[in-house]
Amino acid sequence: MATFEKIFKEIVSFEWDDGNDLKSWKKHLVTNLEAEQVFFQQPLLITESKDDFEEKRFLALGVIL
């Protein structure tokens, strides 16, 4: 089983649908660019979401500069 560190080190890009722009801002007060930046900074805490989604989702907590 791959570790979170290995999975997220392989990120090369993000794909956002049009609906995510406003949703991310309303729910989390972050832009899509800020959400992307968190994956490339330290410290970074990642855990698998326990919500019942059809696709695998993760929660990330980190900082942006």
Secondary structure as UniProt FT lines:
FT   HELIX           4..9
FT   TURN            18..19
FT   HELIX           20..28
FT   HELIX           32..37
FT   HELIX           38..40
FT   STRAND          44..48
FT   STRAND          58..62
//
